[in-house]
Amino acid sequence: MVRLNCWKVKNCGRMPGGSKVAEMGICPASVDTSSNGLNGGTNGGRICWAVTGTFCGGQVQGTFAQKELSCMNCEFFKHVKGEEGKSFLLLRPQQAYKKHETVKA
């Protein structure tokens, strides 16, 4: 079974050589070699939610803790989770989950 990466499914054009690189830059998930193979993807392509600085909803996102809710509601996240089943990785190895707290002014 072919495992598609986020840039292919989302058609964002932000992978190296993509149509929107000049305008929006290269997505960190597409070049994150430390995540290569996780959830069956190329680089961070199937664990993009755990990669800091990915682009979603028209803006750059932060760490997983900062973008947790939007990522867990993403159709691609749900698709990968379903495909991977018990083998699904929420975070990259050695990556710790630290709850993001909003500082009140």
C-alpha positions in Angstrom: 0.0 0.0 0.0 1.4 3.4 -1.0 1.7 5.9 1.9 1.2 9.4 0.7 3.0 12.4 2.3 1.3 15.5 3.5 2.5 17.7 0.6 1.0 15.2 -1.9 -2.3 15.0 -0.2 -2.6 18.7 0.7 -1.2 19.8 -2.6 0.6 22.6 -0.8 3.5 23.1 -3.3 6.0 23.7 -0.5 8.2 20.6 -1.0 11.6 21.1 -2.7 10.9 22.1 -6.3 7.2 22.8 -5.5 5.2 25.5 -7.2 4.8 27.7 -4.0 8.4 27.5 -2.7 9.3 31.0 -4.1 6.2 32.5 -2.5 6.0 30.6 0.8 9.3 28.8 1.3 10.0 25.1 1.8 8.0 23.3 4.4 10.2 22.0 7.3 8.3 18.6 7.1 9.5 18.0 3.6 13.2 18.3 4.4 13.2 16.9 8.0 15.4 13.9 7.4 15.4 13.0 11.1 11.7 11.9 10.6 12.4 9.9 7.5 10.3 6.7 7.6 8.1 7.6 10.5 4.5 6.5 9.9 5.8 5.2 6.5 6.6 8.6 5.1 9.4 10.5 3.4 11.2 12.9 5.8 8.4 14.5 8.0 5.7 13.9 5.4 3.6 11.6 7.6 4.4 13.1 11.0 4.1 16.8 9.9 2.1 17.7 13.1 5.2 16.9 15.2 7.5 19.1 13.0 7.8 22.7 14.2 7.1 25.4 11.7 4.8 23.6 9.3 2.3 25.7 7.4 -1.4 25.2 7.8 -4.5 27.3 7.6 -2.7 30.1 5.9 0.0 30.6 8.5 3.2 29.1 10.0 2.4 26.8 12.9 4.5 26.3 16.0 5.4 23.3 18.1 3.1 20.3 18.4 1.8 21.6 21.7 0.9 24.9 20.1 -0.8 23.4 17.1 -2.2 20.2 18.8 -5.9 20.9 18.4 -5.7 22.0 14.8 -3.5 19.1 13.8 -5.7 16.5 15.6 -8.7 17.8 13.7 -6.8 17.7 10.3 -8.2 15.1 7.9 -4.6 14.1 6.9 -3.7 13.4 10.6 -6.8 11.3 11.0 -6.0 9.4 7.7 -2.4 8.6 8.8 -3.6 7.5 12.2 -6.2 5.2 10.6 -3.7 3.8 8.1 -1.0 3.1 10.7 -3.3 1.7 13.4 -1.3 0.3 16.4 2.0 1.4 14.7 0.9 5.1 14.6 3.5 7.6 16.0 2.1 10.8 17.5 5.6 12.2 18.2 9.1 11.6 16.9 11.4 9.4 18.9 13.1 11.5 21.6 10.4 14.2 21.3 8.7 15.0 24.5 5.2 16.5 24.8 5.2 19.7 26.7 1.9 21.4 27.2 1.9 24.9 25.8 0.6 27.4 28.3 -0.8 30.8 27.3 0.7 33.6 29.2 -1.9 36.1 30.5 -1.1 39.8 30.2 
